[in-house]
Amino acid sequence: MFNPDSKVAVILVVDDDALININAVDMLEQLGHKALEAYSGRDALTILASEQPIDLLITDYAMPDMNGVELAQAARQLRPGLPIVLATGYSELPSGTLSDLPRLTKPYQQSDLAGHLAALLNESAQTAS
């Protein structure tokens, strides 16, 4: 669970594109957070099923085998209160896609990422209190 006093969060970044993962991890580390990487929904679920502390999940929408919304649904079964951000280059998700997830529009800047993180991590810390 995120401790707002430490201001350091453990964030799992999931994207099948290695360059996007590297860029996201770099931005998160520059913001002072610890970042973990997964390159598929299956890899992310393995990490989420472990004892590894995770404060927030950022997932791409368009990935092979399991899209970001499907990953979010499975992640919430493993960790019900986990804040999740859907990173996508789509202005609209395909019809029939139900998603209440906050969206981070690709390509995003570090300031966009920081804003989403601050809001979600603060909300998560308040909910947990």
N, C-alpha and C positions, 0 to 999 in steps of 0.2 A: 504494500500500500504506500502510496506517495506521501512523503513527509514534506509539507510546504516549508518547514523551517530549514531543511537542508537545501532546498531548491534544485536538487539533482534528482532527475527521474531516470528510470530504466525504460527505454523505449524500444520496442520490437518493430523493425522496418521490414516489410514484406513486399518484394517486387521481383518479377522474373528477369528484369533487366539489370545486370550487374552495375552498369554505369549509374543508373538512377539510385540504386542502393548505396553505392560509394558516395555519391553526392549528398544524399540524405543523411547518411551517417556522419559525414564531414560537417554538415551544417548543425546537426544535433550536438556533436562534440564541441563545436565552437560555441554553442549556447550553454555549454557546461553540463550536458546530460551524458549518460552512458547509453550507447546504442548497440543493439544486437541486430543481426541480419538473418533473414530467411529468403530463399529464392522461390518458394512455392508455398501454397496453403498447407500442404502436408508437412513440410519442414517446420512451418510456423506452429502447427498444432502439436508437433513433438516437443517444441520448446515450451509451449503453453501448458502442456501436460506435465512438465517437469516441476521441480521445486524452485526453479529460477524466478526470482522476483521480476515482475513486469508491471510497470505503472501505466503504460499506454501502448496501443497497437496502431501503427500506420500501415495500411495495406493498399496496394494497387487494386483497381477494379478488374482490369482485363488481364487475367493470367490463365494459362492452360490448366485443365483438369478441375480447378476450383477457383471461381472468381472471388473478388473481395467481399461481396455481400454474403456468399456462402461461407467464406472463412469467418466473417464476423459472427454469423449465426452459430457456427461450431465453437468459436472462441468464447462466446457468451455462455455456452453450456459448460465449458471448463472453468471459466472465470466470469461469473455473472456481472460483477460491477465494473469490469474493465472498460475504460474509455477507449473508443475506437474511432479513427479518422479514415475516411475513404479518399484516397488520392486518385484522381482520374482526369484524363484529358477530354472526356466526354462532357458536353454541355448538358446533355440529358442521358439518363441511363435507359437501356432498352425497355420497351413497354413490358409490363408485368413484373418489373423489378421493384420490389418493395424495400425501401431503405430509409430509415430515420437517421442514418449516420451523418455526422458533419462531414462536409466535403472540402477537400483541399484541391484546388484546380491546378493541374499540371500545365505548363511548367510553373513551379512556385519558387518564390524567393525566400530567403531565410527569415525575413520579417513576417511573411505570411505564415510560415511554419511556427515561428515564435508566438504569434498571436493565437493560433489554434491551441498550441500546447498550454499556454498560460490559462486560457479559458477552461479547457477540459480538465487540466490537473487541479486547478483551484476548485472547480465544481466537484471533482472526485474527492478531494480532501474534505470539503464541507459535508458531502453526503456521508462519508465514513465517520465523521465526528459524532 
